[in-house]
Amino acid sequence: MSYLNLDVQICHSLYSATNALIRAYRPLLEPLGLTYPQYIVMLSLWEKDGVSVKTLSEHTRLDAGTLTPILKRLEDKGLLRRTVFAGDERQKRLEVTEAGQQLKTRAEKIPEAMACMAMTDREQAAQLKQLCEQLYQTLSG
């Protein structure tokens, strides 16, 4: 079998699965008015609020060029605010607003709904997550 055969390409399987997963999120995120990348940003900020753009970039694995328009849209929606860190005007501090906190309550059922759709076996899901993380670490190393 040739390595140029599409059927043996891990990247194709991951790409297809990622696209399918993001499509599955759409109907769950639509009522919240969020896209998947906006949801990732909000998940990160709900976990740790008041961080810099750099910290958010590291946590979400989204580069600054990708984050900037997402943050602008979330700010326009009133879900977060960008302020300046005291003592360093170059650093922006990201804070979830009251409306952003209220959205968190509405979003709490999404991970469970996705888990039910994606994989019913928690052990397999944990293994898949671990393998994806290993691949990420290897390729970004």
N, C-alpha and C positions, 0 to 999 in steps of 0.2 A: 504494500500500500504506500502511496506517495504522501509525503508530508504536505504537499500542495493540495491535497484533497480537502475540500471544505468540511466534510463530515468528521475529520479528526482535529479540527481547529478549536481549541479551548476558547479562544477569543470570540469566536462566532457564537458559541453557546452562551457565554457570559453576556455578550452584547444583546443577543435575542432575549435572554432572561431579564436583563435590566430594562429593556424597552417594555416588555410585557408587565413587569412589576410597576413601572411608572404609570403605564396605562391603567393598571388596576387601582392605583391610588387616586386617579383623577376624580371619579365620582364621590369618593370620600372627602377629598379636599375642596371640591367645588363649593359645597355649602359654606365652607369657612372662607372662601374667597382667596385661597392660596394655591400657588403652583407647587410642584414637588420641591424645586430648589428653595422656595420661600419657606416651605414646611421644614426643610432641613435646618435652615437658619433659625427659625423659631424654636425648634427642638433644642438646638444648642443653647440659645439664649434662655430658654425656660430652665435648662439645667444649670447654667451659670450666667447670671445677669451682670451687667456692669463691666463687661470685658472690652478690650481693645479690638479693633478690626483685625490686627495681626493674630491675636489669640483666637478669634472666631475663625479666621482663615485656617489656622492650624487644626482646629477641632473639626471643622466641617470638610476640610480638604478642598475647599474652593479658593481659587486664587483671588487676589484683590480686584483684578479686572472683571471677574465674574461676580464678585460680591457687591461691588459698588452699585450697579443698577438694581440689584435685589434689595439692598438696604434702602435705596432711594424709594422704591415702590412700597416697601413695608413702612417707611416713615410717612409717605403720602397717605397710606391707609390708616395712619394713627396707631400702629402697633408697636413702634419703637421710636426712640429719639436718639439722635447723635449729638453728643456734647463733647466738650474739650476736657481732656484730663488736666487736673490742676497741676501746674508746673511744667506742662509740656503741650503747647498749643498744636503741635504736629500730630499728636495722638488723639484719635476720636474714641470716645467711650460710648458704648451701645447699651441702652437701657430699655427694657420692656415697659411699655406704658400700661395703664390700667386696662385699656381696651385689649392690649396684647395678653395680659394676664387672664382676662375673661375668655379670650379665645382658647387659652390652654385648657380650660374646663371643657369646652366644646370638643376639643381635639383628643381628649383622653381615651376615647373608645377606638380611635383609628388603629393603633398598633395591634390591638386584639382582633379587630376586624380583618386586618391584613394577615395576621398569623393564621387565622382560620381559613383564609383564601389560599395562602401561599403554601404552608406546610403544616400538617396536623401533628406530625411527630416532632416534639420539641428537641429531642436528642439529635435528630437529623438536621434540624434548623440550626442548632448550636454548632454542629460539625461544619455545615456549609458556611456559616459566619466565620468560623475559625480558618477554614481553607481560604476564603476570600481575603481575610486579614493577612494571612501568610503570603498570599500572592501579591497583595498591595505592598507589604514590607519588602519583599524580594525585588519587585520592580521599581520601587521608589528609593531603595537603599542607596 
